[in-house]
Amino acid sequence: MVDDKKVNQVVEMRNGHAATPGYELPLLLFAGFRSLIDRLHAELAEQGHPDVRPAHGFAMQAIGAGGATASEIGRRLGVSKQAAGKTVDRLVALGYAVRADDPADARRKLVRLTPHGIDALTRSAAIFDELRAEWARTLGARRVVEMEEALRTVVPAEAFRLDAAGWFGGA
C-alpha cells in the first residue's frame, strides 16, 4: 500500500545523510554571496555611499591605489574598454574617480580614485569584516574558518579575480 502523503518523497541517502541535489551548491554559494553584497550596500548607503553598486566596487578595485587606464580596468574586469569606460564615466559622475594625465605618458589618461572612492573601499573592507564576524557568531568561528579553507581547496587560485562583474554580464 502506498501512502499518498509520501508519494515523491523518495530521498537518496549517502553516508547516512539525505543527498542534496548538485544544483543546490551553486545556488547556496550565490545566495551567500548575494546576501553579503546586499548587506554591504545597505550599510554603505547608510554610511554616505547610497549610489555605489556592486559593479562600481569591482571597478574601484580594478582601478586600485595607483590608478589604471580604461583598457587596464577592462582587462581586469573581463569587459571591453568601452564597457569599462561607461562604468568609469559613472564613477566620475558620482565623485568616486577622476581622469588625469598619466605622468609617464601624456597620451594616456589614468583613472584614479578620489578620497570619496577610497572612503567607499575603506568602509567596504570594514563592513565585510563585520559581516564575517556576524557569520562567525551565527555559525561558530571554526565553521567559518573551515568553510573558507574548504573553498580555498576547491577554488583554483586563478579563479580569484575581479572579473565577476563581467562574468555576470556587465560592468
ZADO-1210 file (C-alpha; in nm, 4 decimals, padded with zeros to 6 digits):
<atoms>
<atom x="00.0000" y="00.0000" z="00.0000" code="MET" pos="1"/>
<atom x="00.1297" y="00.3468" z="-00.0944" code="VAL" pos="2"/>
<atom x="00.0946" y="00.6344" z="00.1481" code="ASP" pos="3"/>
<atom x="-00.0472" y="00.9230" z="-00.0610" code="ASP" pos="4"/>
<atom x="00.1230" y="01.1769" z="00.1649" code="LYS" pos="5"/>
<atom x="00.4668" y="01.0303" z="00.0963" code="LYS" pos="6"/>
<atom x="00.4486" y="00.9974" z="-00.2823" code="VAL" pos="7"/>
<atom x="00.7545" y="01.1542" z="-00.4486" code="ASN" pos="8"/>
<atom x="00.9275" y="01.1640" z="-00.1138" code="GLN" pos="9"/>
<atom x="01.1972" y="00.9136" z="-00.2057" code="VAL" pos="10"/>
<atom x="01.5201" y="01.0506" z="-00.0637" code="VAL" pos="11"/>
<atom x="01.8523" y="00.9096" z="-00.1688" code="GLU" pos="12"/>
<atom x="02.0823" y="00.8540" z="00.1255" code="MET" pos="13"/>
<atom x="02.4606" y="00.8949" z="00.1172" code="ARG" pos="14"/>
<atom x="02.6684" y="00.8173" z="00.4244" code="ASN" pos="15"/>
<atom x="02.3550" y="00.8209" z="00.6375" code="GLY" pos="16"/>
<atom x="02.2521" y="01.1718" z="00.5248" code="HIS" pos="17"/>
<atom x="01.9927" y="01.2813" z="00.2726" code="ALA" pos="18"/>
<atom x="02.1641" y="01.3540" z="-00.0588" code="ALA" pos="19"/>
<atom x="02.1492" y="01.7161" z="-00.1693" code="THR" pos="20"/>
<atom x="02.0918" y="01.7790" z="-00.5393" code="PRO" pos="21"/>
<atom x="02.4046" y="01.9125" z="-00.7085" code="GLY" pos="22"/>
<atom x="02.2345" y="02.2273" z="-00.8327" code="TYR" pos="23"/>
<atom x="02.1818" y="02.3493" z="-00.4762" code="GLU" pos="24"/>
<atom x="02.5526" y="02.4097" z="-00.4122" code="LEU" pos="25"/>
<atom x="02.5983" y="02.6922" z="-00.6655" code="PRO" pos="26"/>
<atom x="02.2642" y="02.8401" z="-00.5626" code="LEU" pos="27"/>
<atom x="02.3642" y="02.8394" z="-00.1954" code="LEU" pos="28"/>
<atom x="02.7067" y="02.9865" z="-00.2736" code="LEU" pos="29"/>
<atom x="02.5480" y="03.2565" z="-00.4873" code="PHE" pos="30"/>
<atom x="02.2815" y="03.3278" z="-00.2254" code="ALA" pos="31"/>
<atom x="02.5539" y="03.3651" z="00.0378" code="GLY" pos="32"/>
<atom x="02.7471" y="03.5992" z="-00.1917" code="PHE" pos="33"/>
<atom x="02.4331" y="03.7965" z="-00.2718" code="ARG" pos="34"/>
<atom x="02.3394" y="03.8203" z="00.0954" code="SER" pos="35"/>
<atom x="02.6801" y="03.9632" z="00.1841" code="LEU" pos="36"/>
<atom x="02.6835" y="04.2065" z="-00.1091" code="ILE" pos="37"/>
<atom x="02.3280" y="04.3263" z="-00.0436" code="ASP" pos="38"/>
<atom x="02.4059" y="04.3822" z="00.3252" code="ARG" pos="39"/>
<atom x="02.7295" y="04.5612" z="00.2325" code="LEU" pos="40"/>
<atom x="02.5466" y="04.8021" z="00.0027" code="HIS" pos="41"/>
<atom x="02.2692" y="04.8693" z="00.2519" code="ALA" pos="42"/>
<atom x="02.5311" y="04.9608" z="00.5119" code="GLU" pos="43"/>
<atom x="02.7349" y="05.1663" z="00.2618" code="LEU" pos="44"/>
<atom x="02.4202" y="05.3622" z="00.1782" code="ALA" pos="45"/>
<atom x="02.3723" y="05.4413" z="00.5476" code="GLU" pos="46"/>
<atom x="02.7367" y="05.5484" z="00.5737" code="GLN" pos="47"/>
<atom x="02.7154" y="05.8064" z="00.2944" code="GLY" pos="48"/>
<atom x="02.7556" y="05.5993" z="-00.0215" code="HIS" pos="49"/>
<atom x="02.3981" y="05.5407" z="-00.1453" code="PRO" pos="50"/>
<atom x="02.4907" y="05.5331" z="-00.5146" code="ASP" pos="51"/>
<atom x="02.7581" y="05.2610" z="-00.5061" code="VAL" pos="52"/>
<atom x="02.6555" y="04.9450" z="-00.6881" code="ARG" pos="53"/>
<atom x="02.8359" y="04.6081" z="-00.6922" code="PRO" pos="54"/>
<atom x="02.9839" y="04.6787" z="-01.0368" code="ALA" pos="55"/>
<atom x="03.1267" y="05.0032" z="-00.9010" code="HIS" pos="56"/>
<atom x="03.3027" y="04.8166" z="-00.6222" code="GLY" pos="57"/>
<atom x="03.4633" y="04.5765" z="-00.8698" code="PHE" pos="58"/>
<atom x="03.5673" y="04.8711" z="-01.0880" code="ALA" pos="59"/>
<atom x="03.7168" y="05.0634" z="-00.7947" code="MET" pos="60"/>
<atom x="03.9145" y="04.7529" z="-00.7006" code="GLN" pos="61"/>
<atom x="04.0332" y="04.7298" z="-01.0616" code="ALA" pos="62"/>
<atom x="04.1428" y="05.0943" z="-01.0547" code="ILE" pos="63"/>
<atom x="04.3493" y="05.0248" z="-00.7453" code="GLY" pos="64"/>
<atom x="04.5677" y="05.2552" z="-00.5395" code="ALA" pos="65"/>
<atom x="04.7912" y="05.3534" z="-00.8302" code="GLY" pos="66"/>
<atom x="04.5212" y="05.4206" z="-01.0855" code="GLY" pos="67"/>
<atom x="04.4673" y="05.2492" z="-01.4195" code="ALA" pos="68"/>
<atom x="04.3703" y="05.3218" z="-01.7779" code="THR" pos="69"/>
<atom x="04.0265" y="05.2280" z="-01.9101" code="ALA" pos="70"/>
<atom x="04.1907" y="04.9449" z="-02.1078" code="SER" pos="71"/>
<atom x="04.3580" y="04.8095" z="-01.7947" code="GLU" pos="72"/>
<atom x="04.0328" y="04.8345" z="-01.5999" code="ILE" pos="73"/>
<atom x="03.8516" y="04.6482" z="-01.8781" code="GLY" pos="74"/>
<atom x="04.1120" y="04.3703" z="-01.8791" code="ARG" pos="75"/>
<atom x="04.0994" y="04.3385" z="-01.5005" code="ARG" pos="76"/>
<atom x="03.7204" y="04.3207" z="-01.5054" code="LEU" pos="77"/>
<atom x="03.6951" y="04.0962" z="-01.8102" code="GLY" pos="78"/>
<atom x="03.4914" y="04.3529" z="-02.0051" code="VAL" pos="79"/>
<atom x="03.5536" y="04.5674" z="-02.3110" code="SER" pos="80"/>
<atom x="03.7325" y="04.9023" z="-02.2887" code="LYS" pos="81"/>
<atom x="03.4008" y="05.0637" z="-02.3822" code="GLN" pos="82"/>
<atom x="03.2109" y="04.8894" z="-02.1003" code="ALA" pos="83"/>
<atom x="03.4863" y="04.9842" z="-01.8546" code="ALA" pos="84"/>
<atom x="03.4692" y="05.3410" z="-01.9857" code="GLY" pos="85"/>
<atom x="03.0938" y="05.3589" z="-01.9158" code="LYS" pos="86"/>
<atom x="03.1485" y="05.2403" z="-01.5600" code="THR" pos="87"/>
<atom x="03.4337" y="05.4883" z="-01.5165" code="VAL" pos="88"/>
<atom x="03.2076" y="05.7656" z="-01.6512" code="ASP" pos="89"/>
<atom x="02.9545" y="05.6765" z="-01.3817" code="ARG" pos="90"/>
<atom x="03.2226" y="05.6664" z="-01.1081" code="LEU" pos="91"/>
<atom x="03.3480" y="06.0076" z="-01.2200" code="VAL" pos="92"/>
<atom x="02.9919" y="06.1483" z="-01.2228" code="ALA" pos="93"/>
<atom x="02.9364" y="06.0163" z="-00.8699" code="LEU" pos="94"/>
<atom x="03.2663" y="06.1587" z="-00.7448" code="GLY" pos="95"/>
<atom x="03.4396" y="05.8250" z="-00.6819" code="TYR" pos="96"/>
<atom x="03.7039" y="05.8626" z="-00.9523" code="ALA" pos="97"/>
<atom x="03.8733" y="06.1226" z="-01.1704" code="VAL" pos="98"/>
<atom x="04.0528" y="06.1062" z="-01.5009" code="ARG" pos="99"/>
<atom x="04.4033" y="06.2536" z="-01.5027" code="ALA" pos="100"/>
<atom x="04.7028" y="06.2693" z="-01.7347" code="ASP" pos="101"/>
<atom x="04.9458" y="05.9821" z="-01.6899" code="ASP" pos="102"/>
<atom x="05.2741" y="06.1383" z="-01.5713" code="PRO" pos="103"/>
<atom x="05.4655" y="05.8606" z="-01.7508" code="ALA" pos="104"/>
<atom x="05.2852" y="05.9043" z="-02.0869" code="ASP" pos="105"/>
<atom x="05.0939" y="06.2224" z="-02.1772" code="ALA" pos="106"/>
<atom x="04.8920" y="06.0289" z="-02.4383" code="ARG" pos="107"/>
<atom x="04.7304" y="05.8150" z="-02.1713" code="ARG" pos="108"/>
<atom x="04.4583" y="05.9049" z="-01.9245" code="LYS" pos="109"/>
<atom x="04.4687" y="05.7417" z="-01.5857" code="LEU" pos="110"/>
<atom x="04.1620" y="05.6851" z="-01.3770" code="VAL" pos="111"/>
<atom x="04.2316" y="05.7480" z="-01.0100" code="ARG" pos="112"/>
<atom x="04.0153" y="05.7096" z="-00.7052" code="LEU" pos="113"/>
<atom x="03.9115" y="06.0256" z="-00.5250" code="THR" pos="114"/>
<atom x="03.9100" y="06.0496" z="-00.1462" code="PRO" pos="115"/>
<atom x="03.5359" y="05.9673" z="-00.1732" code="HIS" pos="116"/>
<atom x="03.6195" y="05.6484" z="-00.3669" code="GLY" pos="117"/>
<atom x="03.8907" y="05.5493" z="-00.1213" code="ILE" pos="118"/>
<atom x="03.6450" y="05.6097" z="00.1630" code="ASP" pos="119"/>
<atom x="03.3921" y="05.3761" z="-00.0020" code="ALA" pos="120"/>
<atom x="03.6530" y="05.0994" z="-00.0343" code="LEU" pos="121"/>
<atom x="03.7809" y="05.1510" z="00.3192" code="THR" pos="122"/>
<atom x="03.4274" y="05.1353" z="00.4569" code="ARG" pos="123"/>
<atom x="03.3561" y="04.8271" z="00.2416" code="SER" pos="124"/>
<atom x="03.6531" y="04.6442" z="00.3936" code="ALA" pos="125"/>
<atom x="03.5363" y="04.7276" z="00.7468" code="ALA" pos="126"/>
<atom x="03.1786" y="04.6229" z="00.6677" code="ILE" pos="127"/>
<atom x="03.2977" y="04.2923" z="00.5211" code="PHE" pos="128"/>
<atom x="03.4939" y="04.2322" z="00.8426" code="ASP" pos="129"/>
<atom x="03.1740" y="04.2999" z="01.0421" code="GLU" pos="130"/>
<atom x="02.9693" y="04.0670" z="00.8201" code="LEU" pos="131"/>
<atom x="03.2273" y="03.7896" z="00.8540" code="ARG" pos="132"/>
<atom x="03.2231" y="03.8359" z="01.2324" code="ALA" pos="133"/>
<atom x="02.8441" y="03.8100" z="01.2243" code="GLU" pos="134"/>
<atom x="02.8668" y="03.4824" z="01.0320" code="TRP" pos="135"/>
<atom x="03.1224" y="03.3611" z="01.2882" code="ALA" pos="136"/>
<atom x="02.8832" y="03.4456" z="01.5722" code="ARG" pos="137"/>
<atom x="02.5973" y="03.2679" z="01.3942" code="THR" pos="138"/>
<atom x="02.7839" y="02.9602" z="01.2668" code="LEU" pos="139"/>
<atom x="03.0786" y="02.9491" z="01.5024" code="GLY" pos="140"/>
<atom x="03.4229" y="03.0846" z="01.4220" code="ALA" pos="141"/>
<atom x="03.5670" y="02.7394" z="01.3496" code="ARG" pos="142"/>
<atom x="03.2934" y="02.6592" z="01.0952" code="ARG" pos="143"/>
<atom x="03.3590" y="02.9853" z="00.9103" code="VAL" pos="144"/>
<atom x="03.7335" y="02.9139" z="00.9010" code="VAL" pos="145"/>
<atom x="03.6641" y="02.5572" z="00.7832" code="GLU" pos="146"/>
<atom x="03.4279" y="02.6872" z="00.5136" code="MET" pos="147"/>
<atom x="03.6941" y="02.9329" z="00.3924" code="GLU" pos="148"/>
<atom x="03.9619" y="02.6616" z="00.3951" code="GLU" pos="149"/>
<atom x="03.7346" y="02.4214" z="00.2078" code="ALA" pos="150"/>
<atom x="03.6566" y="02.6829" z="-00.0569" code="LEU" pos="151"/>
<atom x="04.0286" y="02.7624" z="-00.0964" code="ARG" pos="152"/>
<atom x="04.0845" y="02.3906" z="-00.1553" code="THR" pos="153"/>
<atom x="03.8277" y="02.3568" z="-00.4334" code="VAL" pos="154"/>
<atom x="03.8510" y="02.7012" z="-00.5925" code="VAL" pos="155"/>
<atom x="04.1553" y="02.7344" z="-00.8199" code="PRO" pos="156"/>
<atom x="04.3811" y="03.0297" z="-00.7346" code="ALA" pos="157"/>
<atom x="04.3304" y="03.1807" z="-01.0807" code="GLU" pos="158"/>
<atom x="03.9536" y="03.1894" z="-01.0202" code="ALA" pos="159"/>
<atom x="04.0031" y="03.4578" z="-00.7535" code="PHE" pos="160"/>
<atom x="03.9668" y="03.7529" z="-00.9918" code="ARG" pos="161"/>
<atom x="03.7875" y="04.0829" z="-01.0143" code="LEU" pos="162"/>
<atom x="03.6024" y="03.9962" z="-01.3340" code="ASP" pos="163"/>
<atom x="03.2863" y="03.8761" z="-01.1595" code="ALA" pos="164"/>
<atom x="03.1054" y="04.1847" z="-01.2884" code="ALA" pos="165"/>
<atom x="03.1982" y="04.0915" z="-01.6459" code="GLY" pos="166"/>
<atom x="03.1140" y="03.7276" z="-01.5846" code="TRP" pos="167"/>
<atom x="02.7652" y="03.8273" z="-01.4679" code="PHE" pos="168"/>
<atom x="02.7171" y="04.0221" z="-01.7894" code="GLY" pos="169"/>
<atom x="02.8199" y="04.3769" z="-01.7281" code="GLY" pos="170"/>
<atom x="03.0459" y="04.6177" z="-01.5520" code="ALA" pos="171"/>
</atoms>
